């Protein structure tokens, strides 16, 4: 987390991360859920102008 990020933003980001992990854990098809989570994270990064192609395995 960024030390310049307000505490409420940090809490919100961590709650969202926790919820994503719980979705993966409870998903009937974890691989599909992980693919979905990756797709949404990539979209958010690209919306901020961050190139993601070098992050892919």
HUVEN-V319763 format. One record per pair of residues at least 12 apart in sequence whose C-alpha atoms are under 8 Angstrom apart, sorted by the first residue. I is the first residue (numbers start at 1). J is the second residue. Records with the same first field share a line. If there is no record, write none. Layout:
I: J, J
//
This chain:
20: 37
//
